[in-house]
Every structure is written in structure tokens, then in C-alpha cells.
Amino acid sequence: MAEILETLMLISFGISWPINAYKSYKARSTKGKSLTFLILIFSGYICGIISKLINPAYMSSLSTKWYVLAVYVFNFVMVGTDLLLYFRNQRLERSGEAA
């Protein structure tokens, strides 16, 4: 039951990341974005993934509880995508200023 609740929490947090990444892609701007916030969230997902991988009790039941780690990885990828888009947009802003 704890893993299901953890997964629901991760889904609740992570449901906005694909939308946020899409908006970043379309906006081509860093306005309204916080690099510090993105890095902190990204780091948090790294810690969550590592905590699962080093937990012997979780790893011994991975075949039945894989979905928790899968949601962590999905959120990690989405935040990573938004982080990369931040740097792309920052570069686009700089080249726009130079032109």
C-alpha cells in the first residue's frame, strides 16, 4: 500500500512536467523559469531513484513494485528535458539579443 501511495504522490507531482516541458519548448524563453528550482527538483528525483536502488527490501520485490521506480524515472526524464530546454531557451535569448 505504501508503494501505491508513493506512486500516486509522484504522479500528482509529475503530471505537470510534460506540459511544462512543452510550454518551454514552444515559448523559446526562460521567462518565468527558475534554474535553481529545476535543479533542486532534478536532484530530488536523483535521490529518490538512488534510494530505491540501494534499498534491499525494495530491490528484492522489484518484480512486483517496478512501477514506483518507473514513475521516478519518468519524472526525472521530464524534469531533465525541461532543464535542457531551459539552457536551449537561454541560448536562443542570447542569440536574439546579439542580433
Beta strands, then each sheet from edge to edge (+ up, - down):
end
